Structure formats: structure tokens, C-alpha cells
Amino acid sequence: MATQSPVESLHSEASCSICLGYFQDPVSIHCGHNFCRACITRCWEGLEAHFCCPQCRQTALRKSFRPSRELANIAEIARQLSPRAGGAAGQENFCKQHQEALKLFCKEDQQPICVVCDRSQAHRFHAVVAIEEAAQEYKEEIQAYLQALKEEREKYLESRKKGVRKNSYLEKTKNEGKKIVCEFEQLHQFLKDQERLLLTQLADVDRAIARVQEEAVAKVSEEMSHLDTLIWEMEGKFQQPASQFLQ
């Protein structure tokens, strides 16, 4: 498993587990976990008791927020150090096998591929689209699902306000919550796997470049040694008497 760099660790610690972005006006709740004030407020909207932590599921009878100025400062530092704010955002990911940019996405194998992979026997008859198009499709699916969840949540809140509390509806909501947690855990694992894959590919590229450079230096050194020998022999010829020189 790839070890996180200090910047990646800082990014993780400075991110809200609800919105997955950097903390905005962070607050600490009863169990000690931290969230954006707006995120935890939306999670607890309409609740009158049993306020549950979205991260550890520990509940409290009262709603309590404690602002964390130190965490807000850390989040700002992490935001400034984020690769998305610098030149690293322009780096491409490369195919480990062909050293080509991963610009395509194979729908059958559910993985990014390069143009050489697309022409290979392994992917020749697979459905392949541009990686940006694939990402947009997944974003649209997630957005549609998120909108459906918001609508479902609004219906639930409206029912609570009217005093309609049915056990079957509560059980359905609980199951939906478990499904959401499970799907987000799978998404987190997918992103971690992609991170490990890309870091491995970058390390392979670095080693290949270093190997080519070493071979080039060795070849130049060999050529220079050969030239030095020729120069030494030619200079020796110039020092010979005319009769030997002409021979």
C-alpha cells in the first residue's frame, strides 16, 4: 500500500467527511469529530433529539457546536498546498505498459486505457469512450442519485412536521442510509486504488527516465574515451620524423 505524502495527509486531515472538501467554518460536535458548520447543520435539520455523528454514529440528546479556529487555519494552509492549486494538476497519467497518456476509458473492464491499448486485442471489441466523457457520465449518475436522495429527504422532513411517523418509513430511510454509507465507502476505496495505481505508474516512469539517462551518459563517456585515444595516437604521429610519418 502506498504511503501518503505529508501534503496528502494534511489534505485528509483538513477535509470534511460529509462534503469531502476542505473545512469551511469548521465546528467540533459532542464526539469530537469535526465538520463544516453548514454540512452538519443540514444533516441535523428537522431533528429534535438523538443527534447522530455522521462519522462514528455516536448520538447525543442535545445539539452542540464548538468552533475550531485552529482547524480553519489548517484547512486554509492545506488549500494553498493542494496540487489542484499548482502545476501538478497538469500532469498526465500514463499507461504502465505502453507509456502513453490514459485518455480513454474501457466500459467493459471499467479502467482507463491509452490509444495503444484501444487498438490491442484485449480491448478491440470493447466499448471505449474518452475519459472525460466517462467521468461526466458517472458525475451525472451521482448527481441524479443525489437529487433523488434530496427529494426523498424533503418528503421525510415534511412527514415529520405533519406528525406522520410510520415505522416502515423509518426502516426504509435507515436502510437507504446504510446503502449510502456503503456506496461512499466503495467510492473511497476506488479512489484510493486509483491513487495507488497512478503513483506506481509515475514511479515506473521516473525509473525508466533515469535508466535512459544513465545509458546515455555511459555511451557519451565511451565515445569520449575513444576520441581521447585517437587524439593521443594522432599527436604521437606528429612527433615522428618525416620518414616514419609518411610511412
Number of C-alpha atoms within 10 A of each C-alpha: 7 11 8 12 9 9 13 15 12 18 21 17 17 26 23 22 18 15 13 11 15 22 27 18 17 27 22 18 20 18 14 11 14 26 30 22 19 13 17 22 13 9 14 16 10 13 12 10 12 13 20 20 20 16 13 10 10 12 15 15 11 11 16 11 16 13 16 14 12 9 20 19 15 18 25 15 14 22 19 12 15 16 15 11 10 10 8 10 10 9 8 13 19 20 21 19 10 13 15 16 17 21 17 20 24 20 14 11 13 10 13 22 26 23 15 15 19 19 11 10 9 10 17 11 11 14 12 20 17 16 18 11 12 18 13 12 12 11 12 12 12 12 12 12 12 13 12 12 15 12 12 14 13 12 11 17 16 13 14 14 10 8 9 12 12 10 9 9 13 12 11 11 15 12 12 14 13 12 12 14 14 12 12 12 12 12 12 12 12 12 12 14 14 14 14 15 16 17 14 14 18 16 13 15 16 11 12 13 11 12 11 11 12 11 11 12 11 12 12 11 12 12 12 12 12 12 12 12 12 12 12 11 11 11 11 11 14 11 10 11 9 10 7 10 11 8 5
